[in-house]
């Protein structure tokens, strides 16, 4: 469904993303992980058309979408959430969701009706929908961000740290929602630091460090990859863990 080939993004003299390639097959949940500052959100922004790229190509549903505008990519069925949620504070929760619905429904009544249906999918109670979006908790804003993107009826959803700032119970609830979204036919590529969620949800993981993809594979392979351990914890920790695994207890 999505194929990213040797994508490079340069800011001044900094290669924020350096020859990164990844693939997301239809119907799967794929994770993109890496230390803070690795370039994950920049890569997302390039894929979804929010930033121009310096080199490389992005293919979606078999067509080259490199350089297309955000709204064109969204109409083709790829949308993203944002790490920092920014709802329209003066609008109600329902009206915020309907902003996404209007991509498919021109009439206000139809857009609002569709927004109510989407709100149910992400577990937002009816009583919440009429309150101003500015009054939502962090967890409520995360659900609203999910609902607003789902209202466009995407084929591929890019989730950027949708669980950041949530407590353990809220994380479990979002994990269940993400799984249901995938089961409904939406393919998902997610950035996430909550490793329990990554291990629970993803079928394939890509690891980004200093803008480069340094590893990819099944979740269990990734957690045992020395390069990944070193990227997160440093070379000393990687050496120590390798020694323990090899039976070196000196």
C-alpha positions in Angstrom: 0.0 0.0 0.0 2.8 2.4 1.0 6.3 2.3 -0.3 9.0 4.9 0.7 12.2 4.7 -1.3 15.5 6.3 -0.2 13.7 9.4 1.2 16.0 12.2 2.3 15.1 15.5 4.0 17.8 18.1 4.6 17.4 21.2 6.8 20.4 23.4 6.1 23.4 21.1 6.7 21.4 18.6 8.7 20.2 15.4 7.1 17.1 14.9 9.3 16.1 11.8 7.2 18.8 10.0 5.3 18.0 7.5 2.5 15.1 6.0 4.5 13.1 3.2 2.9 10.1 1.4 4.3 7.0 -0.5 3.1 3.6 -0.9 4.6 1.4 -3.7 3.2 -2.4 -3.4 3.2 -4.2 -4.5 6.4 -1.2 -4.4 8.6 0.0 -2.4 11.6 3.6 -1.3 11.1 5.6 0.7 13.7 8.3 3.3 13.3 10.4 3.6 16.4 13.6 5.3 17.5 15.2 7.6 20.1 14.0 11.2 20.5 15.3 13.4 17.6 15.8 10.4 15.3 13.7 12.0 12.5 10.5 10.0 12.9 8.0 12.9 12.8 10.0 14.5 10.0 9.7 11.3 8.0 5.9 11.2 8.6 5.6 14.8 7.5 7.5 14.1 4.3 5.4 11.0 3.5 2.1 12.8 4.1 3.1 15.9 2.0 3.6 18.4 4.9 7.3 18.8 4.0 9.0 18.7 0.6 11.6 16.1 0.2 15.1 16.5 -1.2 15.5 13.0 -2.6 13.6 9.8 -2.9 10.0 8.7 -3.8 6.8 8.0 -2.0 4.3 5.6 -3.6 0.8 5.1 -2.3 -1.6 2.5 -3.8 0.8 1.9 -6.6 1.0 5.6 -7.7 3.9 8.1 -7.1 2.6 10.8 -4.8 6.0 12.5 -4.3 5.4 16.3 -4.2 1.6 16.2 -4.0 -0.1 18.6 -1.7 -1.5 17.5 1.6 -5.2 17.8 0.5 -4.5 15.7 -2.6 -2.8 13.0 -0.6 -5.7 13.0 2.0 -8.3 12.6 -0.8 -6.4 9.6 -2.0 -6.8 8.0 1.4 -3.7 8.8 3.5 -4.1 11.0 6.6 -2.0 11.6 9.7 -2.5 12.6 13.3 -0.2 15.0 15.1 2.0 14.6 18.1 0.7 17.8 19.6 -3.1 17.9 19.3 -4.5 21.3 18.2 -8.3 21.1 18.1 -10.4 24.1 17.0 -10.9 25.3 20.6 -14.1 27.4 20.0 -15.9 24.6 18.2 -17.6 21.7 19.9 -16.1 18.3 19.9 -18.7 17.1 17.3 -17.9 20.1 15.0 -14.2 19.3 15.2 -14.8 15.8 14.0 -17.1 17.1 11.3 -14.2 19.1 9.9 -12.9 15.8 8.7 -16.3 14.6 7.6 -16.7 17.5 5.2 -14.1 16.0 2.9 -16.8 13.4 2.0 -20.0 15.1 3.0 -20.8 18.6 1.6 -24.1 19.1 3.6 -23.6 20.1 7.3 -26.2 17.7 8.5 -24.6 14.8 6.8 -21.2 15.7 8.0 -22.4 16.0 11.6 -24.2 12.6 11.4 -21.1 11.0 10.1 -19.1 12.6 12.9 -21.4 11.1 15.5 -20.8 7.6 14.0 -17.0 8.1 14.0 -17.1 9.4 17.6 -18.7 6.1 18.7 -15.8 4.2 17.0 -13.2 5.9 19.2 -15.3 5.5 22.4 -16.4 9.1 22.8 -19.7 9.3 24.7 -22.6 11.4 23.3 -22.4 13.7 26.3 -18.9 14.7 25.3 -19.7 15.8 21.8 -21.5 19.1 22.6 -18.8 20.4 24.9 -16.1 22.9 23.6 -13.0 21.1 22.4 -10.9 23.4 24.6 -12.3 21.6 27.7 -11.1 18.1 26.8 -8.5 16.3 28.8 -5.3 15.0 27.2 -7.0 11.6 26.7 -10.1 13.3 25.2 -7.9 15.3 22.8 -6.2 12.1 21.6 -9.5 10.5 20.9 -10.6 13.6 19.1 -7.5 13.6 16.9 -8.2 10.0 16.0 -11.8 10.7 15.3 -11.1 13.7 13.1 -8.7 11.7 10.9 -11.1 8.7 10.8 -13.9 11.0 9.6 -12.1 11.3 6.3 -12.5 7.5 5.9 -8.7 6.9 5.3 -7.2 3.8 3.7 -3.9 4.4 5.5 -3.6 6.1 8.9 -0.3 7.6 10.1 -0.4 7.8 14.0 2.2 10.1 15.6 2.5 9.2 19.3 -1.2 8.9 19.8 -0.5 7.4 23.3 1.9 10.1 24.6 0.9 11.6 27.9 -1.7 8.9 28.7 -1.9 6.8 31.9 -1.7 3.0 31.7 -5.5 2.5 31.6 -5.9 5.1 28.8 -3.1 3.5 26.9 -4.8 0.1 27.0 -8.0 1.7 25.8 -6.3 3.4 22.8 -4.5 0.1 22.0 -7.9 -1.6 21.7 -9.3 1.3 19.6 -6.3 1.1 17.2 -6.7 -2.6 16.8 -10.4 -2.2 16.0 -9.6 0.5 13.5 -7.2 -1.9 11.7 -9.8 -4.7 11.9 -12.3 -2.4 10.1 -10.0 -2.3 7.1 -7.7 0.7 7.8 -3.9 0.1 7.4 -1.8 1.8 10.1 1.7 3.1 10.3 2.5 4.4 13.8 5.2 6.2 15.7 5.2 5.3 19.3 7.5 5.5 22.4 5.2 3.3 24.5 6.9 0.0 23.8 4.1 -2.1 25.3 1.8 -0.7 22.7 4.4 -1.2 19.9 5.0 -4.9 20.8 1.3 -5.5 21.3 0.0 -3.9 18.1 2.7 -4.1 15.4 3.5 -6.9 13.0 6.6 -5.3 11.6 8.9 -2.6 13.1 11.3 -0.1 11.5 13.9 1.6 13.7 15.2 5.0 12.8 18.3 6.5 14.3 20.0 9.8 13.2 17.7 9.8 10.2 18.7 6.3 9.0 16.8 3.0 9.1 19.1 0.9 11.2 16.9 -2.2 11.6 13.6 -3.8 10.6 11.8 -7.0 11.4 9.3 -8.7 13.7 8.9 -7.2 17.2 10.9 -10.0 19.0 13.8 -9.7 16.5 13.9 -5.9 17.0 14.1 -6.0 20.8 17.1 -8.4 20.6 18.9 -6.4 17.9 22.3 -5.0 19.2 22.1 -1.9 16.9 18.7 -1.1 18.3 19.8 -1.5 21.9 22.8 0.7 21.3 20.7 3.4 19.6 18.4 3.6 22.7 20.8 2.8 25.6 24.3 3.4 24.3 27.2 1.2 23.4 28.1 0.3 27.0 24.6 -1.0 27.7 24.7 -3.0 24.4 28.0 -4.5 25.4 26.7 -5.4 28.8 23.6 -7.0 27.5 25.5 -9.0 24.9 27.8 -10.2 27.6 25.0 -11.4 29.8 23.3 -13.1 26.9 26.6 -14.8 26.1 27.0 -16.0 29.6 29.8 -13.6 30.6 29.2 -12.8 34.2 32.7 -11.6 35.1 
